[in-house]
Each structure stands twice: as structure tokens, then as C-alpha cells.
Amino acid sequence: MKIAYGTILLVTDGSKTLMMRNEGDALYPELSVVAHREIDNPPNREQLADAPGVSFSSMGGARNSYQQTDIHRLQEDRFAMEAAEALAKAIDGNEADIIVVAPPATLHVLRDHYTSAIRKRLIAEVDKDLVKTPTAEILRLLTDWPHRS
């Protein structure tokens, strides 16, 4: 895929976001990081203090257990929503193309929070977790990626 000058690239997962801009041209792209955000989101076992609750029926010996809330997933979803908001602010006032790279679960949350401006400028979505990948490798993978818009 060709990445035009000024294209904004959002690479995110549930706990880290990199927003980059192509400062080069389509033949020689050069990604520079314009925003970076990371949160500490430990697994559920470290965030929850107790086992899920149990309720007893008033008649008989039946019991029901409550499903435990997935705090880790909720924080990842909230982080993805905030990444979509940051992307909307970043494109406000310019006509930059957008490429979004995120794992499938995060991509699902992002799609639910795209503004009409993001949808209009979105040229590609890549369903991979590349947030810990070096910038040069991300660039190589994207230039080899088939264009799907």
C-alpha cells in the first residue's frame, strides 16, 4: 500500500497508542511519532479482590453465581474509545488520509467510535497487533499490505 505525504497512522491496542504521520512521500515514506500514550492495565487477577458473588434461592438449595466483571477488557475498550477521540482531534482541520492498525477486538471498538470525518478519510484498516513493533518494521509491513478500503 502506498502511504501518501501527511497520512496519519494510528497503531493501537488496549493499552498503548502510537499516532504517526508520514513526513516523506509515497515512494519514500518516513513515519514520525506525533503522539504516544500508554496505560498500565494489569490482568483481572491483579485488579479484582474477590471471587464472583453467589446468590441463594429463598426456596430449595439452588444457588446462582454472578459473572465476574472483566475489568481488564473494560479498560482496554475505554482506552480504544479515547484513541478514536484523539484521532478525531488530530484530523480536525486537515484532509489527511488515515490508516488504522489494531488487533481485531480493539478494531471493533474503534469502529464503533469513528466520527464521520474519520470514516471519510480512512483508507485502510490492518487487523494486526503491531504496537510493540519497531517503526521501520511497521512501515515495511504496511507497504507490503494489500490495500483494502
N, CA, C and O atoms as a GROMACS GRO file, in nm:
protein
  596
    1MET      N    1   0.085  -0.116   0.000
    1MET     CA    2   0.000   0.000   0.000
    1MET      C    3   0.090   0.123   0.000
    1MET      O    4   0.194   0.126   0.066
    2LYS      N    5   0.049   0.224  -0.075
    2LYS     CA    6   0.124   0.349  -0.077
    2LYS      C    7   0.072   0.439   0.034
    2LYS      O    8  -0.048   0.449   0.057
    3ILE      N    9   0.164   0.502   0.102
    3ILE     CA   10   0.130   0.590   0.213
    3ILE      C   11   0.167   0.732   0.171
    3ILE      O   12   0.285   0.768   0.168
    4ALA      N   13   0.068   0.813   0.140
    4ALA     CA   14   0.091   0.948   0.090
    4ALA      C   15   0.146   1.040   0.200
    4ALA      O   16   0.133   1.012   0.319
    5TYR      N   17   0.207   1.150   0.155
    5TYR     CA   18   0.256   1.251   0.249
    5TYR      C   19   0.141   1.299   0.337
    5TYR      O   20   0.031   1.324   0.287
    6GLY      N   21   0.165   1.311   0.467
    6GLY     CA   22   0.066   1.363   0.560
    6GLY      C   23  -0.030   1.259   0.615
    6GLY      O   24  -0.108   1.290   0.705
    7THR      N   25  -0.025   1.137   0.563
    7THR     CA   26  -0.115   1.031   0.612
    7THR      C   27  -0.092   1.009   0.761
    7THR      O   28   0.022   1.001   0.808
    8ILE      N   29  -0.202   0.999   0.834
    8ILE     CA   30  -0.194   0.972   0.978
    8ILE      C   31  -0.214   0.823   1.000
    8ILE      O   32  -0.307   0.762   0.946
    9LEU      N   33  -0.126   0.766   1.078
    9LEU     CA   34  -0.128   0.624   1.108
    9LEU      C   35  -0.153   0.607   1.258
    9LEU      O   36  -0.075   0.655   1.340
   10LEU      N   37  -0.263   0.539   1.292
   10LEU     CA   38  -0.294   0.509   1.432
   10LEU      C   39  -0.263   0.362   1.455
   10LEU      O   40  -0.326   0.275   1.395
   11VAL      N   41  -0.167   0.334   1.542
   11VAL     CA   42  -0.131   0.198   1.579
   11VAL      C   43  -0.165   0.185   1.727
   11VAL      O   44  -0.107   0.254   1.811
   12THR      N   45  -0.259   0.096   1.759
   12THR     CA   46  -0.305   0.089   1.898
   12THR      C   47  -0.346  -0.052   1.936
   12THR      O   48  -0.374  -0.136   1.851
   13ASP      N   49  -0.348  -0.076   2.065
   13ASP     CA   50  -0.408  -0.197   2.122
   13ASP      C   51  -0.483  -0.150   2.246
   13ASP      O   52  -0.520  -0.033   2.254
   14GLY      N   53  -0.504  -0.234   2.341
   14GLY     CA   54  -0.582  -0.196   2.458
   14GLY      C   55  -0.508  -0.116   2.563
   14GLY      O   56  -0.569  -0.070   2.659
   15SER      N   57  -0.376  -0.097   2.546
   15SER     CA   58  -0.303  -0.024   2.649
   15SER      C   59  -0.194   0.069   2.596
   15SER      O   60  -0.130   0.138   2.674
   16LYS      N   61  -0.173   0.072   2.465
   16LYS     CA   62  -0.070   0.159   2.409
   16LYS      C   63  -0.117   0.212   2.274
   16LYS      O   64  -0.175   0.139   2.194
   17THR      N   65  -0.092   0.341   2.252
   17THR     CA   66  -0.129   0.404   2.125
   17THR      C   67  -0.010   0.482   2.072
   17THR      O   68   0.056   0.557   2.145
   18LEU      N   69   0.015   0.464   1.943
   18LEU     CA   70   0.113   0.546   1.871
   18LEU      C   71   0.038   0.613   1.757
   18LEU      O   72  -0.029   0.546   1.678
   19MET      N   73   0.050   0.744   1.746
   19MET     CA   74  -0.005   0.813   1.631
   19MET      C   75   0.114   0.869   1.554
   19MET      O   76   0.197   0.942   1.609
   20MET      N   77   0.121   0.833   1.427
   20MET     CA   78   0.234   0.874   1.344
   20MET      C   79   0.184   0.946   1.220
   20MET      O   80   0.069   0.931   1.179
   21ARG      N   81   0.273   1.024   1.161
   21ARG     CA   82   0.241   1.095   1.037
   21ARG      C   83   0.354   1.067   0.938
   21ARG      O   84   0.471   1.063   0.975
   22ASN      N   85   0.316   1.047   0.811
   22ASN     CA   86   0.417   1.029   0.708
   22ASN      C   87   0.472   1.165   0.669
   22ASN      O   88   0.401   1.247   0.610
   23GLU      N   89   0.597   1.189   0.701
   23GLU     CA   90   0.664   1.314   0.667
   23GLU      C   91   0.738   1.302   0.534
   23GLU      O   92   0.789   1.402   0.482
   24GLY      N   93   0.744   1.181   0.479
   24GLY     CA   94   0.805   1.160   0.348
   24GLY      C   95   0.698   1.162   0.241
   24GLY      O   96   0.590   1.217   0.261
   25ASP      N   97   0.728   1.102   0.127
   25ASP     CA   98   0.628   1.092   0.022
   25ASP      C   99   0.588   0.947   0.003
   25ASP      O  100   0.630   0.860   0.080
   26ALA      N  101   0.506   0.919  -0.099
   26ALA     CA  102   0.456   0.784  -0.120
   26ALA      C  103   0.568   0.687  -0.158
   26ALA      O  104   0.562   0.569  -0.125
   27LEU      N  105   0.671   0.736  -0.227
   27LEU     CA  106   0.782   0.649  -0.266
   27LEU      C  107   0.880   0.625  -0.152
   27LEU      O  108   0.932   0.515  -0.137
   28TYR      N  109   0.903   0.726  -0.072
   28TYR     CA  110   0.996   0.716   0.040
   28TYR      C  111   0.928   0.764   0.168
   28TYR      O  112   0.958   0.873   0.218
   29PRO      N  113   0.836   0.683   0.221
   29PRO     CA  114   0.766   0.726   0.343
   29PRO      C  115   0.861   0.732   0.462
   29PRO      O  116   0.956   0.655   0.473
   30GLU      N  117   0.832   0.826   0.551
   30GLU     CA  118   0.911   0.844   0.672
   30GLU      C  119   0.814   0.876   0.785
   30GLU      O  120   0.761   0.986   0.794
   31LEU      N  121   0.793   0.778   0.872
   31LEU     CA  122   0.696   0.794   0.980
   31LEU      C  123   0.759   0.864   1.100
   31LEU      O  124   0.867   0.826   1.146
   32SER      N  125   0.690   0.965   1.149
   32SER     CA  126   0.735   1.030   1.272
   32SER      C  127   0.621   1.022   1.374
   32SER      O  128   0.504   1.042   1.339
   33VAL      N  129   0.656   0.993   1.497
   33VAL     CA  130   0.556   0.981   1.604
   33VAL      C  131   0.511   1.121   1.644
   33VAL      O  132   0.593   1.206   1.680
   34VAL      N  133   0.380   1.144   1.638
   34VAL     CA  134   0.325   1.274   1.678
   34VAL      C  135   0.254   1.265   1.813
   34VAL      O  136   0.233   1.367   1.879
   35ALA      N  137   0.217   1.144   1.854
   35ALA     CA  138   0.154   1.126   1.985
   35ALA      C  139   0.178   0.984   2.033
   35ALA      O  140   0.183   0.890   1.953
   36HIS      N  141   0.193   0.970   2.163
   36HIS     CA  142   0.217   0.839   2.224
   36HIS      C  143   0.146   0.838   2.358
   36HIS      O  144   0.156   0.933   2.435
   37ARG      N  145   0.074   0.732   2.384
   37ARG     CA  146   0.006   0.718   2.514
   37ARG      C  147   0.008   0.573   2.555
   37ARG      O  148  -0.008   0.483   2.472
   38GLU      N  149   0.029   0.551   2.682
   38GLU     CA  150   0.034   0.415   2.735
   38GLU      C  151  -0.026   0.414   2.875
   38GLU      O  152  -0.006   0.507   2.953
   39ILE      N  153  -0.100   0.309   2.906
   39ILE     CA  154  -0.155   0.295   3.040
   39ILE      C  155  -0.110   0.162   3.098
   39ILE      O  156  -0.074   0.069   3.025
   40ASP      N  157  -0.112   0.154   3.229
   40ASP     CA  158  -0.084   0.029   3.298
   40ASP      C  159  -0.218  -0.040   3.320
   40ASP      O  160  -0.303   0.011   3.393
   41ASN      N  161  -0.237  -0.155   3.258
   41ASN     CA  162  -0.362  -0.229   3.270
   41ASN      C  163  -0.331  -0.373   3.309
   41ASN      O  164  -0.323  -0.461   3.223
   42PRO      N  165  -0.313  -0.397   3.439
   42PRO     CA  166  -0.279  -0.533   3.483
   42PRO      C  167  -0.393  -0.631   3.457
   42PRO      O  168  -0.507  -0.589   3.437
   43PRO      N  169  -0.364  -0.760   3.458
   43PRO     CA  170  -0.470  -0.860   3.436
   43PRO      C  171  -0.574  -0.857   3.548
   43PRO      O  172  -0.550  -0.804   3.656
   44ASN      N  173  -0.689  -0.916   3.519
   44ASN     CA  174  -0.800  -0.919   3.615
   44ASN      C  175  -0.759  -0.973   3.751
   44ASN      O  176  -0.801  -0.920   3.854
   45ARG      N  177  -0.677  -1.076   3.753
   45ARG     CA  178  -0.641  -1.138   3.881
   45ARG      C  179  -0.572  -1.040   3.974
   45ARG      O  180  -0.575  -1.057   4.096
   46GLU      N  181  -0.509  -0.937   3.917
   46GLU     CA  182  -0.443  -0.836   4.000
   46GLU      C  183  -0.535  -0.719   4.034
   46GLU      O  184  -0.506  -0.642   4.125
   47GLN      N  185  -0.645  -0.705   3.961
   47GLN     CA  186  -0.735  -0.592   3.984
   47GLN      C  187  -0.856  -0.627   4.069
   47GLN      O  188  -0.914  -0.540   4.133
   48LEU      N  189  -0.893  -0.753   4.071
   48LEU     CA  190  -1.012  -0.793   4.145
   48LEU      C  191  -0.972  -0.852   4.279
   48LEU      O  192  -0.877  -0.931   4.288
   49ALA      N  193  -1.043  -0.815   4.382
   49ALA     CA  194  -1.007  -0.857   4.517
   49ALA      C  195  -1.070  -0.988   4.559
   49ALA      O  196  -1.020  -1.055   4.649
   50ASP      N  197  -1.178  -1.027   4.495
   50ASP     CA  198  -1.254  -1.139   4.546
   50ASP      C  199  -1.311  -1.222   4.431
   50ASP      O  200  -1.310  -1.180   4.316
   51ALA      N  201  -1.361  -1.339   4.465
   51ALA     CA  202  -1.428  -1.425   4.367
   51ALA      C  203  -1.567  -1.369   4.340
   51ALA      O  204  -1.619  -1.291   4.420
   52PRO      N  205  -1.629  -1.408   4.227
   52PRO     CA  206  -1.764  -1.360   4.199
   52PRO      C  207  -1.861  -1.402   4.308
   52PRO      O  208  -1.843  -1.505   4.373
   53GLY      N  209  -1.964  -1.322   4.326
   53GLY     CA  210  -2.063  -1.349   4.430
   53GLY      C  211  -2.155  -1.465   4.396
   53GLY      O  212  -2.164  -1.507   4.281
   54VAL      N  213  -2.223  -1.515   4.498
   54VAL     CA  214  -2.317  -1.626   4.484
   54VAL      C  215  -2.447  -1.584   4.551
   54VAL      O  216  -2.446  -1.528   4.661
   55SER      N  217  -2.559  -1.613   4.484
   55SER     CA  218  -2.688  -1.585   4.548
   55SER      C  219  -2.758  -1.718   4.575
   55SER      O  220  -2.746  -1.813   4.498
   56PHE      N  221  -2.831  -1.721   4.683
   56PHE     CA  222  -2.903  -1.842   4.722
   56PHE      C  223  -3.052  -1.819   4.700
   56PHE      O  224  -3.104  -1.711   4.727
   57SER      N  225  -3.118  -1.921   4.650
   57SER     CA  226  -3.262  -1.914   4.630
   57SER      C  227  -3.331  -1.920   4.766
   57SER      O  228  -3.285  -1.989   4.857
   58SER      N  229  -3.442  -1.847   4.779
   58SER     CA  230  -3.515  -1.848   4.907
   58SER      C  231  -3.584  -1.982   4.931
   58SER      O  232  -3.616  -2.016   5.044
   59MET      N  233  -3.606  -2.056   4.825
   59MET     CA  234  -3.669  -2.188   4.839
   59MET      C  235  -3.577  -2.292   4.779
   59MET      O  236  -3.526  -2.274   4.668
   60GLY      N  237  -3.555  -2.397   4.849
   60GLY     CA  238  -3.470  -2.505   4.798
   60GLY      C  239  -3.323  -2.473   4.818
   60GLY      O  240  -3.286  -2.376   4.884
   61GLY      N  241  -3.241  -2.557   4.759
   61GLY     CA  242  -3.097  -2.541   4.777
   61GLY      C  243  -3.027  -2.484   4.655
   61GLY      O  244  -2.905  -2.492   4.645
   62ALA      N  245  -3.102  -2.427   4.561
   62ALA     CA  246  -3.042  -2.376   4.438
   62ALA      C  247  -2.955  -2.253   4.466
   62ALA      O  248  -2.986  -2.170   4.551
   63ARG      N  249  -2.846  -2.244   4.391
   63ARG     CA  250  -2.757  -2.129   4.402
   63ARG      C  251  -2.725  -2.079   4.262
   63ARG      O  252  -2.721  -2.157   4.167
   64ASN      N  253  -2.702  -1.952   4.250
   64ASN     CA  254  -2.659  -1.891   4.125
   64ASN      C  255  -2.535  -1.808   4.153
   64ASN      O  256  -2.526  -1.739   4.254
   65SER      N  257  -2.440  -1.816   4.062
   65SER     CA  258  -2.322  -1.732   4.080
   65SER      C  259  -2.329  -1.617   3.980
   65SER      O  260  -2.384  -1.630   3.871
   66TYR      N  261  -2.271  -1.506   4.020
   66TYR     CA  262  -2.266  -1.390   3.933
   66TYR      C  263  -2.141  -1.396   3.849
   66TYR      O  264  -2.035  -1.441   3.895
   67GLN      N  265  -2.154  -1.352   3.725
   67GLN     CA  266  -2.037  -1.349   3.638
   67GLN      C  267  -1.945  -1.236   3.681
   67GLN      O  268  -1.991  -1.126   3.712
   68GLN      N  269  -1.817  -1.264   3.683
   68GLN     CA  270  -1.720  -1.164   3.726
   68GLN      C  271  -1.700  -1.062   3.613
   68GLN      O  272  -1.689  -1.099   3.496
   69THR      N  273  -1.694  -0.936   3.649
   69THR     CA  274  -1.672  -0.829   3.552
   69THR      C  275  -1.528  -0.837   3.502
   69THR      O  276  -1.434  -0.854   3.581
   70ASP      N  277  -1.512  -0.824   3.371
   70ASP     CA  278  -1.378  -0.825   3.312
   70ASP      C  279  -1.325  -0.681   3.310
   70ASP      O  280  -1.336  -0.611   3.210
   71ILE      N  281  -1.267  -0.641   3.421
   71ILE     CA  282  -1.216  -0.504   3.437
   71ILE      C  283  -1.107  -0.474   3.334
   71ILE      O  284  -1.102  -0.365   3.279
   72HIS      N  285  -1.022  -0.572   3.309
   72HIS     CA  286  -0.913  -0.555   3.213
   72HIS      C  287  -0.969  -0.520   3.075
   72HIS      O  288  -0.922  -0.426   3.011
   73ARG      N  289  -1.069  -0.595   3.029
   73ARG     CA  290  -1.131  -0.572   2.898
   73ARG      C  291  -1.201  -0.436   2.895
   73ARG      O  292  -1.194  -0.364   2.795
   74LEU      N  293  -1.270  -0.399   3.004
   74LEU     CA  294  -1.337  -0.269   3.010
   74LEU      C  295  -1.237  -0.155   2.996
   74LEU      O  296  -1.265  -0.056   2.927
   75GLN      N  297  -1.121  -0.167   3.061
   75GLN     CA  298  -1.019  -0.062   3.050
   75GLN      C  299  -0.961  -0.057   2.908
   75GLN      O  300  -0.933   0.051   2.857
   76GLU      N  301  -0.943  -0.174   2.846
   76GLU     CA  302  -0.895  -0.176   2.708
   76GLU      C  303  -0.994  -0.109   2.614
   76GLU      O  304  -0.955  -0.032   2.526
   77ASP      N  305  -1.123  -0.136   2.633
   77ASP     CA  306  -1.226  -0.075   2.550
   77ASP      C  307  -1.230   0.077   2.570
   77ASP      O  308  -1.242   0.152   2.474
   78ARG      N  309  -1.220   0.121   2.695
   78ARG     CA  310  -1.218   0.265   2.724
   78ARG      C  311  -1.097   0.331   2.659
   78ARG      O  312  -1.107   0.441   2.604
   79PHE      N  313  -0.983   0.264   2.664
   79PHE     CA  314  -0.861   0.317   2.604
   79PHE      C  315  -0.878   0.329   2.453
   79PHE      O  316  -0.833   0.427   2.393
   80ALA      N  317  -0.942   0.230   2.389
   80ALA     CA  318  -0.966   0.235   2.245
   80ALA      C  319  -1.060   0.351   2.210
   80ALA      O  320  -1.039   0.419   2.109
   81MET      N  321  -1.162   0.375   2.291
   81MET     CA  322  -1.253   0.488   2.268
   81MET      C  323  -1.175   0.620   2.274
   81MET      O  324  -1.197   0.709   2.193
   82GLU      N  325  -1.085   0.630   2.371
   82GLU     CA  326  -1.004   0.752   2.384
   82GLU      C  327  -0.909   0.767   2.265
   82GLU      O  328  -0.880   0.879   2.223
   83ALA      N  329  -0.860   0.656   2.211
   83ALA     CA  330  -0.774   0.662   2.093
   83ALA      C  331  -0.853   0.714   1.972
   83ALA      O  332  -0.800   0.793   1.894
   84ALA      N  333  -0.978   0.671   1.957
   84ALA     CA  334  -1.063   0.719   1.849
   84ALA      C  335  -1.089   0.869   1.864
   84ALA      O  336  -1.089   0.943   1.765
   85GLU      N  337  -1.111   0.915   1.987
   85GLU     CA  338  -1.131   1.058   2.013
   85GLU      C  339  -1.005   1.138   1.979
   85GLU      O  340  -1.013   1.245   1.920
   86ALA      N  341  -0.889   1.085   2.016
   86ALA     CA  342  -0.762   1.153   1.986
   86ALA      C  343  -0.739   1.160   1.835
   86ALA      O  344  -0.689   1.261   1.785
   87LEU      N  345  -0.776   1.054   1.764
   87LEU     CA  346  -0.763   1.054   1.618
   87LEU      C  347  -0.853   1.160   1.557
   87LEU      O  348  -0.812   1.232   1.465
   88ALA      N  349  -0.976   1.171   1.606
   88ALA     CA  350  -1.069   1.272   1.555
   88ALA      C  351  -1.013   1.413   1.575
   88ALA      O  352  -1.026   1.498   1.487
   89LYS      N  353  -0.951   1.438   1.690
   89LYS     CA  354  -0.891   1.569   1.716
   89LYS      C  355  -0.771   1.593   1.626
   89LYS      O  356  -0.749   1.705   1.580
   90ALA      N  357  -0.694   1.489   1.599
   90ALA     CA  358  -0.573   1.502   1.517
   90ALA      C  359  -0.605   1.538   1.372
   90ALA      O  360  -0.526   1.606   1.307
   91ILE      N  361  -0.718   1.491   1.322
   91ILE     CA  362  -0.751   1.519   1.181
   91ILE      C  363  -0.837   1.643   1.165
   91ILE      O  364  -0.866   1.684   1.053
   92ASP      N  365  -0.878   1.702   1.275
   92ASP     CA  366  -0.962   1.822   1.269
   92ASP      C  367  -0.887   1.934   1.198
   92ASP      O  368  -0.779   1.974   1.241
   93GLY      N  369  -0.945   1.984   1.090
   93GLY     CA  370  -0.884   2.096   1.019
   93GLY      C  371  -0.786   2.057   0.910
   93GLY      O  372  -0.724   2.145   0.850
   94ASN      N  373  -0.768   1.929   0.883
   94ASN     CA  374  -0.682   1.890   0.771
   94ASN      C  375  -0.750   1.779   0.691
   94ASN      O  376  -0.851   1.724   0.733
   95GLU      N  377  -0.693   1.748   0.578
   95GLU     CA  378  -0.752   1.648   0.488
   95GLU      C  379  -0.666   1.522   0.479
   95GLU      O  380  -0.663   1.455   0.375
   96ALA      N  381  -0.596   1.489   0.585
   96ALA     CA  382  -0.505   1.374   0.584
   96ALA      C  383  -0.580   1.242   0.570
   96ALA      O  384  -0.688   1.224   0.626
   97ASP      N  385  -0.520   1.151   0.495
   97ASP     CA  386  -0.570   1.014   0.491
   97ASP      C  387  -0.538   0.948   0.624
   97ASP      O  388  -0.451   0.994   0.699
   98ILE      N  389  -0.611   0.838   0.654
   98ILE     CA  390  -0.592   0.769   0.782
   98ILE      C  391  -0.575   0.620   0.756
   98ILE      O  392  -0.646   0.561   0.675
   99ILE      N  393  -0.480   0.560   0.827
   99ILE     CA  394  -0.463   0.415   0.831
   99ILE      C  395  -0.468   0.376   0.979
   99ILE      O  396  -0.400   0.436   1.062
  100VAL      N  397  -0.549   0.275   1.010
  100VAL     CA  398  -0.561   0.227   1.148
  100VAL      C  399  -0.509   0.085   1.156
  100VAL      O  400  -0.547  -0.001   1.076
  101VAL      N  401  -0.421   0.060   1.252
  101VAL     CA  402  -0.365  -0.073   1.276
  101VAL      C  403  -0.396  -0.111   1.420
  101VAL      O  404  -0.354  -0.043   1.513
  102ALA      N  405  -0.471  -0.220   1.437
  102ALA     CA  406  -0.510  -0.263   1.572
  102ALA      C  407  -0.550  -0.410   1.568
  102ALA      O  408  -0.592  -0.459   1.464
  103PRO      N  409  -0.538  -0.480   1.682
  103PRO     CA  410  -0.587  -0.617   1.686
  103PRO      C  411  -0.740  -0.619   1.668
  103PRO      O  412  -0.806  -0.518   1.694
  104PRO      N  413  -0.796  -0.731   1.624
  104PRO     CA  414  -0.939  -0.736   1.591
  104PRO      C  415  -1.033  -0.684   1.700
  104PRO      O  416  -1.126  -0.610   1.668
  105ALA      N  417  -1.012  -0.720   1.825
  105ALA     CA  418  -1.103  -0.675   1.932
  105ALA      C  419  -1.097  -0.524   1.950
  105ALA      O  420  -1.201  -0.460   1.970
  106THR      N  421  -0.979  -0.466   1.941
  106THR     CA  422  -0.964  -0.322   1.954
  106THR      C  423  -1.021  -0.251   1.832
  106THR      O  424  -1.084  -0.146   1.845
  107LEU      N  425  -1.000  -0.309   1.715
  107LEU     CA  426  -1.053  -0.252   1.591
  107LEU      C  427  -1.206  -0.245   1.596
  107LEU      O  428  -1.265  -0.149   1.547
  108HIS      N  429  -1.267  -0.346   1.655
  108HIS     CA  430  -1.413  -0.347   1.670
  108HIS      C  431  -1.461  -0.227   1.753
  108HIS      O  432  -1.557  -0.161   1.716
  109VAL      N  433  -1.394  -0.200   1.863
  109VAL     CA  434  -1.432  -0.087   1.949
  109VAL      C  435  -1.406   0.044   1.876
  109VAL      O  436  -1.488   0.136   1.882
  110LEU      N  437  -1.292   0.054   1.808
  110LEU     CA  438  -1.260   0.176   1.734
  110LEU      C  439  -1.368   0.207   1.631
  110LEU      O  440  -1.413   0.321   1.620
  111ARG      N  441  -1.408   0.106   1.555
  111ARG     CA  442  -1.510   0.126   1.450
  111ARG      C  443  -1.638   0.183   1.507
  111ARG      O  444  -1.703   0.266   1.444
  112ASP      N  445  -1.676   0.138   1.626
  112ASP     CA  446  -1.798   0.189   1.690
  112ASP      C  447  -1.786   0.337   1.727
  112ASP      O  448  -1.887   0.402   1.751
  113HIS      N  449  -1.663   0.389   1.733
  113HIS     CA  450  -1.643   0.527   1.778
  113HIS      C  451  -1.580   0.617   1.672
  113HIS      O  452  -1.537   0.728   1.704
  114TYR      N  453  -1.573   0.571   1.547
  114TYR     CA  454  -1.525   0.657   1.440
  114TYR      C  455  -1.625   0.770   1.416
  114TYR      O  456  -1.746   0.747   1.416
  115THR      N  457  -1.574   0.889   1.396
  115THR     CA  458  -1.660   1.001   1.355
  115THR      C  459  -1.679   0.992   1.204
  115THR      O  460  -1.612   0.914   1.137
  116SER      N  461  -1.770   1.072   1.151
  116SER     CA  462  -1.791   1.072   1.006
  116SER      C  463  -1.666   1.121   0.933
  116SER      O  464  -1.637   1.075   0.822
  117ALA      N  465  -1.592   1.213   0.994
  117ALA     CA  466  -1.467   1.262   0.933
  117ALA      C  467  -1.363   1.150   0.924
  117ALA      O  468  -1.292   1.139   0.825
  118ILE      N  469  -1.355   1.067   1.027
  118ILE     CA  470  -1.262   0.954   1.024
  118ILE      C  471  -1.304   0.856   0.915
  118ILE      O  472  -1.221   0.812   0.836
  119ARG      N  473  -1.432   0.821   0.911
  119ARG     CA  474  -1.481   0.726   0.810
  119ARG      C  475  -1.452   0.776   0.668
  119ARG      O  476  -1.418   0.697   0.580
  120LYS      N  477  -1.467   0.906   0.648
  120LYS     CA  478  -1.446   0.965   0.515
  120LYS      C  479  -1.300   0.955   0.471
  120LYS      O  480  -1.272   0.935   0.353
  121ARG      N  481  -1.207   0.968   0.565
  121ARG     CA  482  -1.064   0.971   0.531
  121ARG      C  483  -0.992   0.838   0.549
  121ARG      O  484  -0.876   0.824   0.511
  122LEU      N  485  -1.060   0.741   0.607
  122LEU     CA  486  -0.998   0.611   0.635
  122LEU      C  487  -0.970   0.538   0.504
  122LEU      O  488  -1.063   0.508   0.428
  123ILE      N  489  -0.843   0.509   0.477
  123ILE     CA  490  -0.809   0.439   0.353
  123ILE      C  491  -0.777   0.292   0.377
  123ILE      O  492  -0.782   0.212   0.284
  124ALA      N  493  -0.744   0.255   0.501
  124ALA     CA  494  -0.713   0.115   0.529
  124ALA      C  495  -0.721   0.086   0.678
  124ALA      O  496  -0.694   0.172   0.763
  125GLU      N  497  -0.760  -0.037   0.708
  125GLU     CA  498  -0.755  -0.091   0.844
  125GLU      C  499  -0.677  -0.221   0.838
  125GLU      O  500  -0.702  -0.306   0.752
  126VAL      N  501  -0.582  -0.236   0.928
  126VAL     CA  502  -0.500  -0.356   0.932
  126VAL      C  503  -0.526  -0.422   1.067
  126VAL      O  504  -0.499  -0.364   1.172
  127ASP      N  505  -0.577  -0.545   1.063
  127ASP     CA  506  -0.615  -0.614   1.187
  127ASP      C  507  -0.499  -0.696   1.243
  127ASP      O  508  -0.503  -0.819   1.246
  128LYS      N  509  -0.397  -0.624   1.287
  128LYS     CA  510  -0.279  -0.686   1.347
  128LYS      C  511  -0.236  -0.605   1.469
  128LYS      O  512  -0.261  -0.485   1.477
  129ASP      N  513  -0.173  -0.673   1.563
  129ASP     CA  514  -0.120  -0.605   1.681
  129ASP      C  515   0.026  -0.571   1.655
  129ASP      O  516   0.114  -0.655   1.673
  130LEU      N  517   0.051  -0.447   1.614
  130LEU     CA  518   0.187  -0.404   1.580
  130LEU      C  519   0.238  -0.295   1.673
  130LEU      O  520   0.339  -0.231   1.643
  131VAL      N  521   0.171  -0.273   1.784
  131VAL     CA  522   0.205  -0.160   1.870
  131VAL      C  523   0.344  -0.174   1.933
  131VAL      O  524   0.405  -0.072   1.967
  132LYS      N  525   0.395  -0.294   1.947
  132LYS     CA  526   0.529  -0.314   2.003
  132LYS      C  527   0.634  -0.336   1.894
  132LYS      O  528   0.750  -0.367   1.924
  133THR      N  529   0.593  -0.322   1.770
  133THR     CA  530   0.681  -0.343   1.655
  133THR      C  531   0.756  -0.214   1.624
  133THR      O  532   0.697  -0.106   1.632
  134PRO      N  533   0.885  -0.222   1.590
  134PRO     CA  534   0.960  -0.101   1.555
  134PRO      C  535   0.898  -0.029   1.434
  134PRO      O  536   0.839  -0.093   1.347
  135THR      N  537   0.912   0.102   1.430
  135THR     CA  538   0.850   0.184   1.325
  135THR      C  539   0.893   0.138   1.186
  135THR      O  540   0.809   0.133   1.095
  136ALA      N  541   1.019   0.107   1.167
  136ALA     CA  542   1.067   0.063   1.035
  136ALA      C  543   0.998  -0.065   0.991
  136ALA      O  544   0.967  -0.081   0.873
  137GLU      N  545   0.974  -0.156   1.084
  137GLU     CA  546   0.906  -0.282   1.052
  137GLU      C  547   0.758  -0.257   1.022
  137GLU      O  548   0.702  -0.320   0.932
  138ILE      N  549   0.694  -0.166   1.096
  138ILE     CA  550   0.555  -0.130   1.068
  138ILE      C  551   0.545  -0.075   0.926
  138ILE      O  552   0.455  -0.112   0.850
  139LEU      N  553   0.637   0.013   0.891
  139LEU     CA  554   0.638   0.072   0.758
  139LEU      C  555   0.655  -0.034   0.651
  139LEU      O  556   0.586  -0.031   0.549
  140ARG      N  557   0.746  -0.129   0.672
  140ARG     CA  558   0.767  -0.236   0.575
  140ARG      C  559   0.641  -0.321   0.560
  140ARG      O  560   0.601  -0.354   0.448
  141LEU      N  561   0.579  -0.357   0.672
  141LEU     CA  562   0.457  -0.439   0.667
  141LEU      C  563   0.344  -0.366   0.595
  141LEU      O  564   0.269  -0.428   0.520
  142LEU      N  565   0.331  -0.237   0.619
  142LEU     CA  566   0.223  -0.161   0.555
  142LEU      C  567   0.245  -0.143   0.406
  142LEU      O  568   0.150  -0.150   0.328
  143THR      N  569   0.368  -0.120   0.365
  143THR     CA  570   0.393  -0.103   0.222
  143THR      C  571   0.373  -0.234   0.147
  143THR      O  572   0.345  -0.233   0.027
  144ASP      N  573   0.387  -0.347   0.216
  144ASP     CA  574   0.361  -0.478   0.155
  144ASP      C  575   0.215  -0.521   0.169
  144ASP      O  576   0.173  -0.617   0.105
  145TRP      N  577   0.138  -0.451   0.253
  145TRP     CA  578   0.000  -0.489   0.283
  145TRP      C  579  -0.091  -0.457   0.164
  145TRP      O  580  -0.079  -0.350   0.104
  146PRO      N  581  -0.182  -0.551   0.130
  146PRO     CA  582  -0.277  -0.519   0.021
  146PRO      C  583  -0.375  -0.412   0.067
  146PRO      O  584  -0.420  -0.411   0.182
  147HIS      N  585  -0.407  -0.322  -0.023
  147HIS     CA  586  -0.498  -0.211   0.008
  147HIS      C  587  -0.641  -0.261   0.014
  147HIS      O  588  -0.693  -0.314  -0.084
  148ARG      N  589  -0.706  -0.244   0.132
  148ARG     CA  590  -0.846  -0.284   0.150
  148ARG      C  591  -0.920  -0.168   0.214
  148ARG      O  592  -0.904  -0.143   0.334
  149SER      N  593  -0.999  -0.097   0.138
  149SER     CA  594  -1.074   0.013   0.199
  149SER      C  595  -1.222  -0.008   0.184
  149SER      O  596  -1.301   0.075   0.229
   0.00000   0.00000   0.00000
